[in-house]
Amino acid sequence: MNKKYLTLVVALDDCNGIGRNNTIPWHIKNDLKFFRHVTSKVNDSNKQNAVIIGRKTYETFPKPLPNRLNIVVSSNRALPNINYSNVLCVETFNDAIKSANENANIENIFIAGGVLIYEEAIKTDLVKRIFLTRVKGDFQCTAVWSSFDISNFKLIKAIPDEYQQFFANPKENQEENSNTPSYHLEIYERDI
């Protein structure tokens, strides 16, 4: 069995905050579209991707992410919205990685939060890529990834064309909704 590498998808404010009181404190429609695009895209149409998330993150979803295997790390089996064929609850982060790796129908594994899940992922040395949406401002977040460290990664200078539609012109996107903060995409990779 080949181990699949991990890709982190995260949005951080200027203080490395990711959430406030179990919600995302900004609404960036194009970033949500980017998240859906990048975590759903597969090369083999017979496969799907896995998205590993913690309980609190999962509870913010109105329903499971469609067309992806939602792997929820939680010891709580009384979670809402878990009786779906594309939801798997596991006790530990390592169980989540093992489940995704052993599932022949999984093409890619994405890590989508919260802070503890991101920290567990970074510790594994399996993280090959980070998609980081930088959101301008301090949103007084209660969930902060204070240990965020990309010193072992290199910044990819050119944003691939397929992602440009989500990030090419943030000013234009801002006018659509004046409450949308400035944001941009940074992609980091490392050889593993």
C-alpha positions in Angstrom: 0.0 0.0 0.0 1.4 3.4 -1.0 1.0 6.1 1.6 -0.8 9.1 0.3 0.6 12.5 1.1 -1.5 15.1 2.8 -2.6 18.6 1.6 -3.6 21.2 4.1 -6.3 23.7 3.1 -6.5 26.6 5.5 -7.5 30.3 5.7 -5.6 32.4 8.3 -5.9 36.0 9.3 -2.9 38.2 10.0 -2.7 36.7 13.5 -3.0 33.1 12.3 -6.6 32.9 13.4 -8.9 30.4 11.8 -12.2 30.8 13.6 -14.1 32.7 16.3 -16.6 31.0 18.5 -16.9 27.9 16.3 -17.6 30.0 13.1 -15.5 31.4 10.3 -15.4 35.2 11.1 -15.2 36.2 7.4 -17.2 35.2 4.4 -15.2 34.9 1.2 -17.4 33.3 -1.4 -14.5 32.7 -3.9 -12.4 31.0 -1.1 -15.3 28.6 -0.4 -15.5 27.9 -4.1 -11.8 27.3 -4.2 -12.0 24.9 -1.2 -14.8 22.9 -3.0 -12.8 22.9 -6.3 -9.5 21.8 -4.8 -10.9 19.2 -2.4 -13.3 17.7 -4.9 -11.1 17.4 -8.0 -9.9 13.9 -8.9 -8.0 12.5 -11.9 -9.7 9.2 -11.7 -13.5 9.6 -12.0 -14.0 6.3 -10.1 -12.4 7.8 -7.0 -13.0 10.6 -4.5 -11.0 12.6 -2.1 -11.0 12.3 1.7 -11.3 15.4 3.9 -10.1 15.0 7.5 -11.7 17.3 10.0 -12.2 17.6 13.7 -15.5 17.5 15.5 -15.9 21.3 16.0 -15.1 21.9 12.3 -17.6 19.3 11.2 -20.3 20.7 13.4 -20.1 24.0 11.5 -21.1 22.3 8.2 -24.8 22.3 7.5 -24.4 18.8 6.0 -21.4 16.6 5.0 -19.2 17.8 2.1 -20.7 16.2 -1.0 -18.6 14.1 -3.4 -15.9 13.6 -0.7 -15.4 11.2 2.1 -15.7 13.2 5.3 -13.5 11.7 8.0 -14.4 13.2 11.4 -11.9 12.8 14.2 -14.0 12.6 17.4 -14.6 10.3 20.3 -18.2 11.6 20.4 -20.4 9.2 18.4 -23.5 11.4 19.0 -22.6 13.9 16.3 -25.2 15.4 14.0 -25.2 14.5 10.3 -23.1 11.4 10.6 -25.5 8.9 9.2 -24.4 9.5 5.7 -22.6 7.1 3.4 -19.8 9.6 2.9 -19.1 10.2 6.6 -16.7 8.2 8.7 -16.1 8.8 12.4 -12.8 7.8 13.9 -11.3 8.2 17.3 -7.8 9.6 16.5 -6.0 11.5 13.7 -3.9 8.4 13.1 -7.1 6.3 12.6 -8.2 8.9 10.0 -4.9 8.7 8.1 -5.0 4.9 8.2 -8.6 4.8 7.0 -7.9 7.1 4.1 -4.8 5.2 3.1 -6.5 1.8 3.2 -9.5 2.9 1.2 -8.7 2.1 -2.5 -11.4 4.6 -3.6 -9.5 7.6 -2.1 -7.3 9.6 -4.5 -6.1 12.5 -2.3 -6.3 13.3 1.4 -7.0 16.9 2.5 -6.8 18.3 6.0 -9.3 21.0 6.7 -9.1 21.9 10.4 -9.4 22.8 13.2 -6.2 23.8 14.8 -5.5 20.5 16.6 -6.1 18.5 13.4 -3.7 20.8 11.5 -1.1 20.4 14.2 -1.4 16.6 14.2 -1.0 16.6 10.4 2.1 18.8 10.4 3.7 16.5 13.0 3.4 13.5 10.6 5.9 14.6 7.9 3.3 13.5 5.4 2.2 17.0 4.5 3.4 17.8 1.0 1.4 20.9 0.1 -0.4 23.7 1.9 -3.0 25.9 0.3 -3.1 29.0 2.5 -5.6 31.7 2.0 -4.3 34.8 3.7 -7.1 37.0 5.0 -6.1 40.6 5.7 -6.9 41.8 9.2 -7.2 40.7 12.8 -10.5 39.0 13.3 -10.1 38.5 17.0 -10.2 34.7 16.5 -10.7 32.3 19.4 -9.2 29.5 17.4 -5.6 30.4 16.5 -2.9 28.2 14.9 -0.2 29.8 17.0 2.4 27.1 16.1 1.9 27.6 12.3 5.3 27.1 10.8 6.1 26.9 7.1 9.9 27.1 7.4 10.3 23.6 5.9 8.2 24.5 2.9 9.0 26.6 -0.2 6.6 29.2 -1.6 5.4 28.3 -5.1 5.6 31.7 -6.9 3.2 31.0 -9.8 -0.4 30.3 -8.9 -1.6 27.6 -11.4 -4.1 28.8 -14.0 -6.9 26.6 -12.6 -6.9 28.6 -9.3 -6.7 32.0 -10.9 -10.4 32.3 -11.2 -10.7 32.3 -7.4 -7.9 34.7 -6.6 -7.0 36.6 -9.7 -8.7 39.9 -8.9 -9.6 40.3 -5.2 -10.5 44.0 -5.7 -13.1 43.0 -8.2 -14.5 40.4 -5.8 -14.5 43.0 -3.0 -16.8 45.3 -4.8 -19.3 42.5 -5.1 -19.6 42.5 -1.3 -18.0 45.4 0.5 -17.7 43.3 3.7 -15.3 40.9 1.9 -11.8 41.4 3.3 -8.7 41.4 1.1 -7.3 37.9 0.6 -4.8 36.0 -1.5 -3.6 32.5 -2.1 -0.2 31.2 -1.1 0.9 27.7 -2.0 3.7 26.0 -0.2 5.3 22.6 -1.0 8.1 20.4 0.2 9.9 17.4 -1.0 9.1 14.3 1.0 
